[in-house]
């Protein structure tokens, strides 16, 4: 999984004009290998599921 797709579902995602997609907790670009230990799902994930289901 590409890191930015993983982060798109997380409540901690932040977008920085200089750095791009960054973690709102660290202020840095994502640097995990497979999964992030601090990912927190919420409304962003719920909306993504609704949008994906609507396509099918």
PDB file as gemmi writes it, atoms N, CA and C in Angstrom:
CRYST1    1.000    1.000    1.000  90.00  90.00  90.00 P 1                      
ATOM      1  N   UNK A   1       0.853  -1.179   0.000  1.00  0.00           N  
ATOM      2  CA  UNK A   1       0.000   0.000   0.000  1.00  0.00           C  
ATOM      3  C   UNK A   1       0.897   1.240   0.000  1.00  0.00           C  
ATOM      4  N   UNK A   2       0.571   2.199  -0.827  1.00  0.00           N  
ATOM      5  CA  UNK A   2       1.323   3.445  -0.821  1.00  0.00           C  
ATOM      6  C   UNK A   2       0.985   4.228   0.439  1.00  0.00           C  
ATOM      7  N   UNK A   3       1.980   4.879   1.001  1.00  0.00           N  
ATOM      8  CA  UNK A   3       1.794   5.560   2.274  1.00  0.00           C  
ATOM      9  C   UNK A   3       0.702   6.609   2.235  1.00  0.00           C  
ATOM     10  N   UNK A   4       0.615   7.376   1.157  1.00  0.00           N  
ATOM     11  CA  UNK A   4      -0.388   8.439   1.139  1.00  0.00           C  
ATOM     12  C   UNK A   4      -1.809   7.890   1.126  1.00  0.00           C  
ATOM     13  N   UNK A   5      -2.026   6.682   0.569  1.00  0.00           N  
ATOM     14  CA  UNK A   5      -3.370   6.098   0.598  1.00  0.00           C  
ATOM     15  C   UNK A   5      -3.718   5.645   2.010  1.00  0.00           C  
ATOM     16  N   UNK A   6      -2.746   5.114   2.703  1.00  0.00           N  
ATOM     17  CA  UNK A   6      -2.934   4.708   4.099  1.00  0.00           C  
ATOM     18  C   UNK A   6      -3.310   5.947   4.921  1.00  0.00           C  
ATOM     19  N   UNK A   7      -2.605   7.031   4.698  1.00  0.00           N  
ATOM     20  CA  UNK A   7      -2.805   8.261   5.466  1.00  0.00           C  
ATOM     21  C   UNK A   7      -4.123   8.961   5.129  1.00  0.00           C  
ATOM     22  N   UNK A   8      -4.631   8.746   3.930  1.00  0.00           N  
ATOM     23  CA  UNK A   8      -5.889   9.395   3.544  1.00  0.00           C  
ATOM     24  C   UNK A   8      -7.049   8.968   4.430  1.00  0.00           C  
ATOM     25  N   UNK A   9      -6.939   7.813   5.059  1.00  0.00           N  
ATOM     26  CA  UNK A   9      -7.998   7.313   5.932  1.00  0.00           C  
ATOM     27  C   UNK A   9      -7.819   7.752   7.377  1.00  0.00           C  
ATOM     28  N   UNK A  10      -6.692   8.352   7.696  1.00  0.00           N  
ATOM     29  CA  UNK A  10      -6.351   8.691   9.076  1.00  0.00           C  
ATOM     30  C   UNK A  10      -6.786  10.100   9.453  1.00  0.00           C  
ATOM     31  N   UNK A  11      -7.255  10.222  10.680  1.00  0.00           N  
ATOM     32  CA  UNK A  11      -7.671  11.524  11.189  1.00  0.00           C  
ATOM     33  C   UNK A  11      -6.481  12.458  11.424  1.00  0.00           C  
ATOM     34  N   UNK A  12      -5.265  11.900  11.491  1.00  0.00           N  
ATOM     35  CA  UNK A  12      -4.070  12.698  11.763  1.00  0.00           C  
ATOM     36  C   UNK A  12      -3.433  13.270  10.506  1.00  0.00           C  
ATOM     37  N   UNK A  13      -3.948  12.917   9.336  1.00  0.00           N  
ATOM     38  CA  UNK A  13      -3.357  13.386   8.088  1.00  0.00           C  
ATOM     39  C   UNK A  13      -3.402  14.904   8.010  1.00  0.00           C  
ATOM     40  N   UNK A  14      -2.319  15.460   7.502  1.00  0.00           N  
ATOM     41  CA  UNK A  14      -2.243  16.896   7.275  1.00  0.00           C  
ATOM     42  C   UNK A  14      -1.536  17.096   5.949  1.00  0.00           C  
ATOM     43  N   UNK A  15      -1.839  18.165   5.264  1.00  0.00           N  
ATOM     44  CA  UNK A  15      -1.181  18.469   3.992  1.00  0.00           C  
ATOM     45  C   UNK A  15      -0.421  19.768   4.161  1.00  0.00           C  
ATOM     46  N   UNK A  16       0.859  19.706   3.852  1.00  0.00           N  
ATOM     47  CA  UNK A  16       1.751  20.843   3.971  1.00  0.00           C  
ATOM     48  C   UNK A  16       2.168  21.259   2.574  1.00  0.00           C  
ATOM     49  N   UNK A  17       2.100  22.546   2.246  1.00  0.00           N  
ATOM     50  CA  UNK A  17       2.433  22.996   0.897  1.00  0.00           C  
ATOM     51  C   UNK A  17       3.883  22.714   0.526  1.00  0.00           C  
ATOM     52  N   UNK A  18       4.775  22.717   1.487  1.00  0.00           N  
ATOM     53  CA  UNK A  18       6.190  22.437   1.211  1.00  0.00           C  
ATOM     54  C   UNK A  18       6.499  20.952   1.177  1.00  0.00           C  
ATOM     55  N   UNK A  19       5.962  20.203   2.150  1.00  0.00           N  
ATOM     56  CA  UNK A  19       6.302  18.789   2.298  1.00  0.00           C  
ATOM     57  C   UNK A  19       5.307  17.850   1.627  1.00  0.00           C  
ATOM     58  N   UNK A  20       4.093  18.309   1.385  1.00  0.00           N  
ATOM     59  CA  UNK A  20       3.051  17.444   0.839  1.00  0.00           C  
ATOM     60  C   UNK A  20       2.278  16.780   1.959  1.00  0.00           C  
ATOM     61  N   UNK A  21       2.013  15.491   1.808  1.00  0.00           N  
ATOM     62  CA  UNK A  21       1.265  14.718   2.794  1.00  0.00           C  
ATOM     63  C   UNK A  21       2.148  14.482   4.015  1.00  0.00           C  
ATOM     64  N   UNK A  22       1.729  14.954   5.187  1.00  0.00           N  
ATOM     65  CA  UNK A  22       2.498  14.777   6.421  1.00  0.00           C  
ATOM     66  C   UNK A  22       1.594  14.275   7.541  1.00  0.00           C  
ATOM     67  N   UNK A  23       2.220  13.717   8.561  1.00  0.00           N  
ATOM     68  CA  UNK A  23       1.492  13.279   9.747  1.00  0.00           C  
ATOM     69  C   UNK A  23       1.242  14.482  10.642  1.00  0.00           C  
ATOM     70  N   UNK A  24       0.025  14.664  11.081  1.00  0.00           N  
ATOM     71  CA  UNK A  24      -0.311  15.760  11.963  1.00  0.00           C  
ATOM     72  C   UNK A  24       0.281  15.602  13.356  1.00  0.00           C  
ATOM     73  N   UNK A  25       0.697  14.385  13.716  1.00  0.00           N  
ATOM     74  CA  UNK A  25       1.299  14.143  15.028  1.00  0.00           C  
ATOM     75  C   UNK A  25       2.782  14.504  15.040  1.00  0.00           C  
ATOM     76  N   UNK A  26       3.489  14.164  13.956  1.00  0.00           N  
ATOM     77  CA  UNK A  26       4.935  14.380  13.915  1.00  0.00           C  
ATOM     78  C   UNK A  26       5.337  15.588  13.087  1.00  0.00           C  
ATOM     79  N   UNK A  27       4.474  15.995  12.144  1.00  0.00           N  
ATOM     80  CA  UNK A  27       4.821  17.087  11.245  1.00  0.00           C  
ATOM     81  C   UNK A  27       5.769  16.660  10.136  1.00  0.00           C  
ATOM     82  N   UNK A  28       6.017  15.353  10.024  1.00  0.00           N  
ATOM     83  CA  UNK A  28       6.926  14.814   9.010  1.00  0.00           C  
ATOM     84  C   UNK A  28       6.180  13.931   8.022  1.00  0.00           C  
ATOM     85  N   UNK A  29       6.843  13.655   6.896  1.00  0.00           N  
ATOM     86  CA  UNK A  29       6.274  12.731   5.927  1.00  0.00           C  
ATOM     87  C   UNK A  29       6.167  11.349   6.566  1.00  0.00           C  
ATOM     88  N   UNK A  30       5.202  10.542   6.158  1.00  0.00           N  
ATOM     89  CA  UNK A  30       5.057   9.195   6.715  1.00  0.00           C  
ATOM     90  C   UNK A  30       6.332   8.386   6.470  1.00  0.00           C  
ATOM     91  N   UNK A  31       6.746   7.589   7.462  1.00  0.00           N  
ATOM     92  CA  UNK A  31       7.959   6.798   7.299  1.00  0.00           C  
ATOM     93  C   UNK A  31       7.815   5.372   7.816  1.00  0.00           C  
ATOM     94  N   UNK A  32       6.599   4.867   7.909  1.00  0.00           N  
ATOM     95  CA  UNK A  32       6.382   3.506   8.376  1.00  0.00           C  
ATOM     96  C   UNK A  32       6.569   2.522   7.219  1.00  0.00           C  
ATOM     97  N   UNK A  33       6.763   1.256   7.555  1.00  0.00           N  
ATOM     98  CA  UNK A  33       7.009   0.222   6.537  1.00  0.00           C  
ATOM     99  C   UNK A  33       5.702  -0.337   5.970  1.00  0.00           C  
ATOM    100  N   UNK A  34       4.877  -0.936   6.799  1.00  0.00           N  
ATOM    101  CA  UNK A  34       3.634  -1.561   6.338  1.00  0.00           C  
ATOM    102  C   UNK A  34       2.393  -0.853   6.851  1.00  0.00           C  
ATOM    103  N   UNK A  35       2.347  -0.626   8.142  1.00  0.00           N  
ATOM    104  CA  UNK A  35       1.208   0.068   8.735  1.00  0.00           C  
ATOM    105  C   UNK A  35       1.707   1.058   9.775  1.00  0.00           C  
ATOM    106  N   UNK A  36       0.885   2.009  10.080  1.00  0.00           N  
ATOM    107  CA  UNK A  36       1.213   3.037  11.069  1.00  0.00           C  
ATOM    108  C   UNK A  36       0.602   2.640  12.409  1.00  0.00           C  
ATOM    109  N   UNK A  37       1.393   2.716  13.462  1.00  0.00           N  
ATOM    110  CA  UNK A  37       0.888   2.312  14.784  1.00  0.00           C  
ATOM    111  C   UNK A  37      -0.017   3.368  15.418  1.00  0.00           C  
ATOM    112  N   UNK A  38      -0.032   4.585  14.870  1.00  0.00           N  
ATOM    113  CA  UNK A  38      -0.847   5.650  15.458  1.00  0.00           C  
ATOM    114  C   UNK A  38      -2.036   6.038  14.589  1.00  0.00           C  
ATOM    115  N   UNK A  39      -2.351   5.232  13.575  1.00  0.00           N  
ATOM    116  CA  UNK A  39      -3.475   5.560  12.697  1.00  0.00           C  
ATOM    117  C   UNK A  39      -4.774   5.589  13.506  1.00  0.00           C  
ATOM    118  N   UNK A  40      -5.598   6.552  13.203  1.00  0.00           N  
ATOM    119  CA  UNK A  40      -6.871   6.709  13.903  1.00  0.00           C  
ATOM    120  C   UNK A  40      -7.958   6.933  12.857  1.00  0.00           C  
ATOM    121  N   UNK A  41      -8.856   5.971  12.745  1.00  0.00           N  
ATOM    122  CA  UNK A  41      -9.948   6.063  11.780  1.00  0.00           C  
ATOM    123  C   UNK A  41     -11.096   6.852  12.370  1.00  0.00           C  
ATOM    124  N   UNK A  42     -11.842   7.493  11.517  1.00  0.00           N  
ATOM    125  CA  UNK A  42     -13.000   8.261  11.957  1.00  0.00           C  
ATOM    126  C   UNK A  42     -13.865   8.586  10.761  1.00  0.00           C  
ATOM    127  N   UNK A  43     -14.288   9.808  10.665  1.00  0.00           N  
ATOM    128  CA  UNK A  43     -15.185  10.239   9.597  1.00  0.00           C  
ATOM    129  C   UNK A  43     -14.568  10.098   8.204  1.00  0.00           C  
ATOM    130  N   UNK A  44     -13.260  10.302   8.101  1.00  0.00           N  
ATOM    131  CA  UNK A  44     -12.611  10.190   6.797  1.00  0.00           C  
ATOM    132  C   UNK A  44     -12.749   8.776   6.247  1.00  0.00           C  
ATOM    133  N   UNK A  45     -12.543   7.780   7.100  1.00  0.00           N  
ATOM    134  CA  UNK A  45     -12.673   6.387   6.671  1.00  0.00           C  
ATOM    135  C   UNK A  45     -14.128   6.069   6.341  1.00  0.00           C  
ATOM    136  N   UNK A  46     -15.025   6.528   7.184  1.00  0.00           N  
ATOM    137  CA  UNK A  46     -16.455   6.281   6.960  1.00  0.00           C  
ATOM    138  C   UNK A  46     -16.887   6.845   5.609  1.00  0.00           C  
ATOM    139  N   UNK A  47     -16.459   8.056   5.296  1.00  0.00           N  
ATOM    140  CA  UNK A  47     -16.821   8.680   4.023  1.00  0.00           C  
ATOM    141  C   UNK A  47     -16.199   7.936   2.850  1.00  0.00           C  
ATOM    142  N   UNK A  48     -14.976   7.456   2.998  1.00  0.00           N  
ATOM    143  CA  UNK A  48     -14.312   6.702   1.934  1.00  0.00           C  
ATOM    144  C   UNK A  48     -15.065   5.415   1.636  1.00  0.00           C  
ATOM    145  N   UNK A  49     -15.547   4.735   2.676  1.00  0.00           N  
ATOM    146  CA  UNK A  49     -16.325   3.510   2.495  1.00  0.00           C  
ATOM    147  C   UNK A  49     -17.635   3.825   1.774  1.00  0.00           C  
ATOM    148  N   UNK A  50     -18.288   4.894   2.152  1.00  0.00           N  
ATOM    149  CA  UNK A  50     -19.544   5.299   1.503  1.00  0.00           C  
ATOM    150  C   UNK A  50     -19.291   5.622   0.031  1.00  0.00           C  
ATOM    151  N   UNK A  51     -18.246   6.371  -0.256  1.00  0.00           N  
ATOM    152  CA  UNK A  51     -17.919   6.739  -1.640  1.00  0.00           C  
ATOM    153  C   UNK A  51     -17.580   5.506  -2.478  1.00  0.00           C  
ATOM    154  N   UNK A  52     -16.813   4.586  -1.908  1.00  0.00           N  
ATOM    155  CA  UNK A  52     -16.433   3.362  -2.624  1.00  0.00           C  
ATOM    156  C   UNK A  52     -17.648   2.496  -2.903  1.00  0.00           C  
ATOM    157  N   UNK A  53     -18.529   2.353  -1.934  1.00  0.00           N  
ATOM    158  CA  UNK A  53     -19.732   1.548  -2.124  1.00  0.00           C  
ATOM    159  C   UNK A  53     -20.656   2.175  -3.166  1.00  0.00           C  
ATOM    160  N   UNK A  54     -20.700   3.486  -3.224  1.00  0.00           N  
ATOM    161  CA  UNK A  54     -21.559   4.164  -4.194  1.00  0.00           C  
ATOM    162  C   UNK A  54     -21.088   3.884  -5.629  1.00  0.00           C  
ATOM    163  N   UNK A  55     -19.786   3.705  -5.810  1.00  0.00           N  
ATOM    164  CA  UNK A  55     -19.241   3.407  -7.145  1.00  0.00           C  
ATOM    165  C   UNK A  55     -19.679   2.031  -7.625  1.00  0.00           C  
ATOM    166  N   UNK A  56     -19.857   1.094  -6.675  1.00  0.00           N  
ATOM    167  CA  UNK A  56     -20.231  -0.258  -7.050  1.00  0.00           C  
ATOM    168  C   UNK A  56     -21.725  -0.429  -7.037  1.00  0.00           C  
TER     169      UNK A  56                                                      
END                                                                             
